[in-house]
Amino acid sequence: MSKDKIEKVLILGAGTMGLQIGLQCAVSGFNVIIYDAFDSALEEAESRVQKIGQALVKHARIEQEEADAGILRIEFTSDPQTAGKEVDLISESVPEDPTLKKQVFAQFNKICLEHTIFTTNSSTLVPSMIAADTGRPDRFAALHFHDCTVTNIVDVMPHPETSAETLATILAFCKAIDQYPIELKKEQHGYVFNTMLSELLGSALALASNKVASPEDIDRAWMGIMKTRVGPFGIMDSVGLETVYKITNYWAEKIDDPKRSGNALYLKAFVDKGDLGVKTGKGFYAYPDPIFQKPEFLEGVR
């Protein structure tokens, strides 16, 4: 049994996506709790939410007044009991490790009310892989967000045991937080956009790791021909190189893919140095003013 109307939302994981999702819910009028098991992650969470709010305003997604009001609706905690006891929906954004996700959902299944809907923001896993461990497979589905500062597209992917009632509630919730749901009719690793994007990023990484061309020139090729404001390596910096590495390495080991193994090894060098992309100020590019955003990056390209 699910509750028809969502009022309070719990975000599991105070990483970039968790904070974006939390603020998106909060500016839409929902009360939000952001939980992370590590106090160190929460120490900078509030200031990072402020920056996400600024980005939403900059991209004309919301007004400054909406950002300010939304931030006031967010609570932060590292106490699971406080986090889960009264929420109507969970959005999980913990690291892309199925074992960890299973453990987290099993923990909160014991805390949350019976009607609470569980959703995963997993980028590559399908919900049936972890549904049984949630303890409420009929009230569980994937609800996958992209960069909330630039788009309002979300993927909604049920699994065979997701109830029609749960699916309907999630779809209505998407619209209530100003997100357009892409409803998948069957499970698909990578959803719709990420299935296409993973091919692009994998090809770009292979070109760079095999020294065919530099990351900058690979991005120039994509940006110059497709007329986009960012290329595959800029995209990976935005996603976070640790996340891209974990996903790449997971699938390299799972299907024994030499190409993905080479890509993972290439990414690992950045991760080992702590150069994780936008969130650390350095990845393939230096931030907050990466060279690919400057006119000279594509000088001579028409």
C-alpha positions as CSV (number, residue, x, y, z in Angstrom):
1,M,0.0,0.0,0.0
2,S,1.4,3.4,-0.9
3,K,0.4,6.9,0.1
4,D,-1.4,8.8,-2.7
5,K,0.3,12.1,-2.0
6,I,4.0,12.5,-1.3
7,E,4.8,15.2,1.3
8,K,8.2,14.4,2.9
9,V,11.2,13.2,0.9
10,L,14.4,11.5,2.1
11,I,17.5,11.8,0.1
12,L,20.1,9.0,0.8
13,G,23.5,10.3,0.0
14,A,24.9,13.9,0.2
15,G,26.8,13.7,-3.1
16,T,26.3,16.0,-6.0
17,M,23.2,14.2,-7.4
18,G,21.7,13.7,-3.9
19,L,22.0,17.4,-3.2
20,Q,20.6,18.4,-6.6
21,I,17.6,16.1,-6.2
22,G,17.0,17.3,-2.6
23,L,17.0,20.9,-3.6
24,Q,14.7,20.3,-6.6
25,C,12.2,18.7,-4.3
26,A,12.5,21.4,-1.8
27,V,12.0,24.3,-4.2
28,S,8.9,22.5,-5.4
29,G,7.4,22.8,-1.9
30,F,8.4,19.4,-0.4
31,N,10.0,19.0,3.0
32,V,13.3,17.3,2.5
33,I,15.8,15.4,4.7
34,I,19.2,14.7,3.3
35,Y,21.0,11.8,5.0
36,D,24.5,10.7,4.8
37,A,26.3,8.1,7.0
38,F,29.4,10.3,7.1
39,D,29.3,13.6,9.0
40,S,32.2,14.8,6.8
41,A,30.0,14.7,3.8
42,L,27.4,16.8,5.6
43,E,29.8,19.4,6.7
44,E,30.0,21.0,3.3
45,A,26.5,19.9,2.1
46,E,24.8,23.1,3.0
47,S,27.2,25.4,1.2
48,R,27.1,23.0,-1.8
49,V,23.3,23.2,-1.9
50,Q,23.7,27.0,-1.9
51,K,25.9,26.7,-5.0
52,I,23.4,24.4,-6.7
53,G,20.7,26.9,-6.0
54,Q,22.8,29.6,-7.6
55,A,23.3,27.4,-10.7
56,L,19.5,26.8,-10.9
57,V,19.0,30.5,-10.9
58,K,21.8,31.2,-13.4
59,H,20.2,28.7,-15.8
60,A,16.8,30.3,-15.3
61,R,15.4,27.1,-13.8
62,I,14.0,29.0,-10.7
63,E,14.0,32.5,-9.2
64,Q,16.4,33.4,-6.3
65,E,13.4,33.6,-3.9
66,E,12.5,30.0,-4.7
67,A,16.0,28.9,-4.1
68,D,16.1,30.6,-0.7
69,A,12.8,29.2,0.3
70,G,13.7,25.7,-0.8
71,I,17.0,25.7,1.2
72,L,15.0,26.4,4.3
73,R,12.9,23.2,3.8
74,I,16.0,21.0,3.9
75,E,17.3,19.2,7.0
76,F,20.6,17.4,7.2
77,T,21.3,14.4,9.4
78,S,23.6,11.4,9.8
79,D,21.1,9.6,12.1
80,P,19.1,7.0,10.1
81,Q,16.3,6.8,12.6
82,T,15.7,10.6,12.4
83,A,16.0,10.5,8.7
84,G,13.6,7.7,7.9
85,K,10.8,7.6,10.4
86,E,8.2,9.9,8.8
87,V,9.1,10.1,5.1
88,D,6.8,9.2,2.2
89,L,9.5,8.7,-0.5
90,I,13.1,7.8,-0.6
91,S,15.5,8.8,-3.4
92,E,18.8,6.9,-3.0
93,S,22.0,8.2,-4.5
94,V,24.7,6.2,-2.7
95,P,27.8,5.0,-4.6
96,E,27.2,2.7,-7.6
97,D,27.7,-0.6,-5.7
98,P,24.8,-3.0,-5.7
99,T,25.9,-4.6,-2.4
100,L,26.0,-1.2,-0.7
101,K,22.6,-0.2,-2.1
102,K,21.1,-3.5,-0.9
103,Q,22.4,-2.9,2.6
104,V,21.2,0.7,2.7
105,F,17.7,-0.2,1.6
106,A,17.5,-3.1,4.0
107,Q,18.4,-0.8,6.8
108,F,15.8,1.8,6.0
109,N,13.1,-0.8,5.3
110,K,13.2,-1.5,9.1
111,I,12.9,2.2,9.9
112,C,10.4,3.6,7.3
113,L,6.6,3.5,7.4
114,E,4.8,0.8,5.4
115,H,3.6,3.1,2.7
116,T,7.0,4.7,2.0
117,I,8.1,4.3,-1.6
118,F,11.8,3.5,-2.2
119,T,13.5,4.7,-5.4
120,T,17.0,4.4,-6.7
121,N,18.9,7.0,-8.7
122,S,21.3,4.3,-9.9
123,S,22.9,5.2,-13.3
124,T,23.4,1.7,-14.6
125,L,21.8,-0.9,-12.3
126,V,18.3,-2.1,-12.9
127,P,15.9,-2.2,-10.0
128,S,15.3,-6.0,-10.1
129,M,18.9,-6.5,-9.1
130,I,18.2,-5.1,-5.6
131,A,14.4,-5.1,-5.3
132,A,14.1,-8.2,-3.0
133,D,16.6,-6.6,-0.5
134,T,14.4,-3.5,-0.1
135,G,11.8,-5.6,1.7
136,R,9.1,-3.8,-0.3
137,P,9.6,-4.7,-4.0
138,D,6.1,-3.6,-4.9
139,R,6.9,-0.1,-3.6
140,F,10.2,0.2,-5.4
141,A,11.4,1.5,-8.7
142,A,14.2,3.4,-10.4
143,L,13.8,7.2,-10.5
144,H,16.8,8.5,-12.3
145,F,17.7,12.2,-12.5
146,H,20.1,14.0,-14.8
147,D,21.8,17.3,-14.1
148,C,18.9,19.2,-12.5
149,T,20.5,22.6,-13.1
150,V,20.2,22.2,-16.9
151,T,17.4,19.7,-17.6
152,N,14.1,18.4,-16.1
153,I,14.2,15.0,-17.8
154,V,14.0,12.0,-15.4
155,D,13.8,8.2,-16.1
156,V,11.2,6.1,-14.4
157,M,11.9,2.4,-14.6
158,P,9.7,-0.1,-12.7
159,H,10.6,-3.7,-12.4
160,P,8.2,-6.7,-12.8
161,E,7.0,-6.5,-9.2
162,T,6.5,-2.7,-9.0
163,S,2.8,-2.1,-8.4
164,A,0.7,0.0,-10.7
165,E,-0.2,2.2,-7.8
166,T,3.5,2.8,-7.0
167,L,4.3,3.7,-10.6
168,A,1.4,6.1,-10.8
169,T,2.5,7.8,-7.5
170,I,6.0,8.2,-8.8
171,L,4.9,9.6,-12.1
172,A,2.7,12.1,-10.3
173,F,5.6,13.0,-8.0
174,C,7.8,13.7,-11.0
175,K,5.4,16.3,-12.3
176,A,5.0,17.8,-8.9
177,I,8.7,18.5,-8.8
178,D,8.7,19.9,-12.3
179,Q,10.4,16.9,-13.9
180,Y,9.3,15.3,-17.1
181,P,9.2,11.5,-16.7
182,I,10.5,9.2,-19.4
183,E,8.6,5.9,-18.6
184,L,10.5,2.8,-19.5
185,K,8.3,-0.2,-20.5
186,K,11.0,-2.7,-19.6
187,E,14.3,-2.7,-17.6
188,Q,17.3,-1.4,-19.4
189,H,20.8,-0.9,-18.0
190,G,21.5,2.8,-18.5
191,Y,17.9,3.8,-19.1
192,V,17.4,5.8,-22.4
193,F,19.8,8.7,-22.4
194,N,22.6,7.0,-20.5
195,T,22.5,4.0,-22.8
196,M,23.4,6.4,-25.6
197,L,25.7,8.5,-23.5
198,S,27.7,5.5,-22.2
199,E,28.6,4.6,-25.8
200,L,29.8,8.2,-26.4
201,L,31.9,8.3,-23.2
202,G,33.3,4.8,-23.7
203,S,34.4,5.7,-27.2
204,A,36.0,9.0,-26.1
205,L,37.9,7.3,-23.3
206,A,39.1,4.6,-25.6
207,L,40.4,7.2,-28.1
208,A,42.3,9.0,-25.2
209,S,43.6,5.9,-23.4
210,N,44.9,4.5,-26.7
211,K,46.6,7.9,-27.4
212,V,44.7,8.4,-30.6
213,A,43.9,12.0,-29.7
214,S,44.0,14.3,-26.6
215,P,40.9,14.7,-24.4
216,E,40.8,18.4,-25.5
217,D,40.8,17.5,-29.3
218,I,38.2,14.7,-28.8
219,D,36.0,17.3,-27.1
220,R,36.7,19.8,-29.9
221,A,35.6,17.2,-32.5
222,W,32.3,16.5,-30.7
223,M,31.6,20.2,-29.8
224,G,32.6,21.5,-33.2
225,I,30.5,19.1,-35.2
226,M,27.5,18.6,-33.0
227,K,27.5,22.3,-31.9
228,T,27.2,21.5,-28.2
229,R,28.5,23.6,-25.3
230,V,30.4,20.6,-23.7
231,G,32.2,17.5,-25.0
232,P,32.5,14.0,-23.5
233,F,35.4,14.8,-21.2
234,G,33.6,17.9,-19.9
235,I,30.6,15.8,-19.3
236,M,32.6,13.2,-17.3
237,D,34.1,16.0,-15.2
238,S,30.5,17.1,-14.4
239,V,29.4,13.6,-13.5
240,G,32.4,13.0,-11.4
241,L,35.4,10.9,-12.5
242,E,35.1,8.6,-9.5
243,T,31.5,7.7,-10.5
244,V,32.5,7.2,-14.1
245,Y,35.4,5.0,-13.0
246,K,33.3,2.9,-10.7
247,I,30.7,2.3,-13.4
248,T,33.3,1.6,-16.0
249,N,35.3,-0.8,-13.8
250,Y,32.1,-2.6,-12.6
251,W,31.1,-3.5,-16.2
252,A,34.7,-4.2,-17.2
253,E,34.8,-6.9,-14.5
254,K,31.3,-8.1,-14.9
255,I,31.5,-8.9,-18.7
256,D,35.3,-9.2,-18.9
257,D,35.6,-6.4,-21.5
258,P,39.2,-5.4,-22.4
259,K,38.1,-2.0,-23.8
260,R,36.3,-1.1,-20.6
261,S,39.3,-2.4,-18.6
262,G,41.6,0.0,-20.4
263,N,39.2,2.8,-19.9
264,A,39.0,2.1,-16.2
265,L,42.8,2.0,-15.8
266,Y,43.0,5.4,-17.6
267,L,40.4,6.9,-15.3
268,K,42.0,5.4,-12.2
269,A,45.0,7.6,-12.6
270,F,42.8,10.6,-12.1
271,V,40.9,9.1,-9.2
272,D,44.1,8.1,-7.4
273,K,45.3,11.7,-7.6
274,G,42.0,13.0,-6.3
275,D,41.2,14.8,-9.5
276,L,37.5,14.0,-9.7
277,G,36.2,16.8,-11.9
278,V,34.1,19.8,-11.1
279,K,33.6,18.9,-7.4
280,T,37.3,18.9,-6.7
281,G,38.2,21.8,-9.0
282,K,40.2,19.6,-11.3
283,G,39.6,16.6,-13.6
284,F,40.3,16.6,-17.3
285,Y,39.9,20.4,-17.0
286,A,40.4,23.0,-14.2
287,Y,37.4,24.6,-12.6
288,P,35.5,26.9,-12.1
289,D,36.5,28.3,-15.5
290,P,37.3,25.4,-17.7
291,I,39.0,26.2,-21.0
292,F,36.3,24.5,-23.1
293,Q,33.9,27.3,-22.1
294,K,36.2,30.0,-23.5
295,P,35.9,31.2,-27.1
296,E,39.5,30.3,-27.9
297,F,38.9,26.6,-27.3
298,L,37.0,26.4,-30.6
299,E,39.0,29.2,-32.3
300,G,39.0,28.5,-36.0
301,V,36.2,26.0,-35.8
302,R,33.0,27.0,-37.7
